[in-house]
């Protein structure tokens, strides 16, 4: 007979409660996320239609800026391409602008090889970077359909790698890859997207290894690396004469325990990257709309830009309730 633990014998951890201290300002920021006050700068109007190149063939009617504007509207309001075309056209009429609006097929075709021009990093000074990855669904039969009609699951996934500033919630860098790509191999590409100085890099134990420490050292030699070593980790041969960052973490864990090490290095900040991933899936969705990997990369990059614009309007300031 299998052993069943009595509920009264379990160690119950109470749920941590937080109180938002700037609720009035945060409430106003949430309302501004749905504000339809729009304007188009003269620079955007001038760049909407690309200039003639003088080359043979039919010239492009819309610039990448026009295609990106459609992608941002599509992701911000969660609309298909046809409805995005109608939305953008109505906005042009309301603003009194005689700018051509791409049709939905042009949006779909041009988004496949679009280089998103919206910059993610806007933070000044040295930043703390938290890195992690999450999965986004591409296509496949849902759980209900499989349970109802049977069949074989044919679901595909992509991995979204994020670098987040835990102090502001801002997404500093992003990369979308297939699910075969390892997390550690994306550390350097993420850090290369951040133009600002990097003060600290945090990640979970899946990133523990020499390649990650080397990638951080090449990009930011003075940056502090906070990654929990594996339970079986041992110090290097040069730990006594020239200890590495990883050696110091291992030694601290041996002296004060893993919880003591977490408090000493403020490892709890790493959980804020999971909050950013939850924010992505709530605001944008858990699935990718595009079908090809290049178009999915552009979609994920634009989605991060949309989230940064929303969070820049205001974020909650909370404290733990005793």
Number of C-alpha atoms within 10 A of each C-alpha: 3 4 5 6 8 7 8 7 7 8 7 8 6 6 6 8 10 12 12 14 12 13 14 10 14 17 13 12 19 15 10 14 15 11 9 8 6 8 9 10 8 9 8 12 14 11 15 20 17 15 13 10 8 7 7 6 6 7 12 12 14 20 15 20 20 22 22 22 16 23 24 20 19 23 23 20 14 15 14 13 20 14 14 24 21 15 17 20 18 13 14 16 11 10 11 9 12 10 15 14 21 21 17 17 12 14 22 17 12 18 23 18 14 17 17 20 12 14 15 21 18 13 16 9 11 13 20 21 29 24 27 23 19 18 19 19 15 18 15 12 14 11 10 9 11 12 9 8 7 11 10 8 12 9 11 14 18 21 19 21 21 26 27 29 24 20 11 16 18 25 25 28 24 23 19 24 19 13 15 9 12 14 19 19 13 21 24 17 14 18 24 14 16 20 14 16 17 20 16 17 24 27 24 16 13 14 22 18 15 11 14 20 22 13 19 22 15 12 16 17 13 13 18 18 20 23 24 22 20 13 10 6 13 13 15 12 10 10 15 10 7 10 15 15 14 23 20 13 22 22 16 16 18 12 11 13 12 17 10 14 19 19 11 11 15 12 17 10 17 22 15 18 25 17 14 21 21 15 15 17 15 10 17 20 16 16 14 20 18 18 12 11 17 16 21 21 25 21 25 23 23 26 22 25 25 21 21 20 15 19 18 13 15 18 18 17 13 13 11 9 9 6
